[in-house]
Amino acid sequence: MEELSGAGPEEGLTSEEQALVVSLQAKHGNKLKKIVAKLPGHTPKRIDPTCFHQMGTLIQLCKEVDEGRQSWMQQKNEAMWRLSRLKQRLESVKGRKRTEAVEKSRRR
């Protein structure tokens, strides 16, 4: 992840601060003052607000990807359940046919 920066490189956020910003933004949205209040030594004027917008977009995209993954997992689980039911039915049909074949051979 690129470092978020303010007016100069000395005002950039560390990777730990960036991770904190991401978690705070997920909680508070783009409320810059609430987020910056949790970052010692930083003020809203020293943090580039466009980075927060970009991070908000990134968080939204991550949520959409996670929702898609959850939906896919749900569909996968349903497909696995259906497949197992089909296998059970197939085994049941095979067993019934074996029984019928044995009974038919006994009648002869």
N, C-alpha and C positions, 0 to 999 in steps of 0.2 A: 504494500500500500504506500503510495506516495506520502511524504510528510506534509501535513497541513502547515501552512506558513502564514505569518502575519506580514509585517512590513519588511522584515529581513530574516536571513537564515537563523540568527540568534534567537528569534522569537518562535521558531518552529516547535511543533509538538513532538515529544518522544513517542516511540512506538507504544509504550505503556499508556501515555496520555491519549494517543489516538484510539486505542482499544477502549479506554474509559469513555471517550467522546462517543464512540459508536454505541456502547451500551446505554449511555445517558440519552442519546438521541432516539434510540429505540423506545425509551421510556417517556421522554418529554417532547419528542418531535423536534422541530427547529427552534425551540425556545432558547436562543443563544445565551441569555442572561442566566438561566437556570443551569445550563451546561457549564458555562465558564465559571460559575460560582464554585464548582467542584474541582476546578483546575487551579491550584495555587500558582500565583505568579503571572496569571494571564488575565486579561481584561477583554471585554467584547470588542473594544477598538483595536486590540492587537491581534485578534483572530479574524481571518478572512471569512466572512459570512458565506461566500460562494462555496467554500468547502463544505459547509454544513448542508447546503442545498444538494450538492453532489452526493454527500454521504446519505442524505435522506432518500435520494433516488436509489442509491445502492442498497440501502436497507429495504426499501419497498420491493426492489427486484429480488432480493434474497428471500423475502417473505413469499413472493409469487413462486419462486423456484421451490421453496419448501412446501407450499400448498400443492404444487404440481407433483412433487415427489410423494407427498402423503396420498394424493389421489391415485397416483400410479401404484403405490403399495397396496392400497385398498382394492384396486382392480386386480392386481396380481394375486392377492390373497383370495379373492372371490374366484378367480380362474383356477387357482390351485384346489380350492374346495370343490368346484365343479368337476375338475379332472379326477379327484379322488372318488367322488360319487359315481362318475362314469366307470372307473376301474372296479368299484364294488359291484355295480350292476353287471358289468362284463363277467366278473368272476361268478356272480350268481347265475347268469345265463349259462356259462360253461358248466357249472356244477349241475344245473338242471338237465342240460343235454347229456352229460355223462350218466346221470341217474336214469334218464329215458333210454339211453343206449344199453345200459346194463339190464334194465327191465325188459327191453325188446329182445335182447339175446337170451334171456331166461325163458321167454315165451316160446321160443323156437324149439 
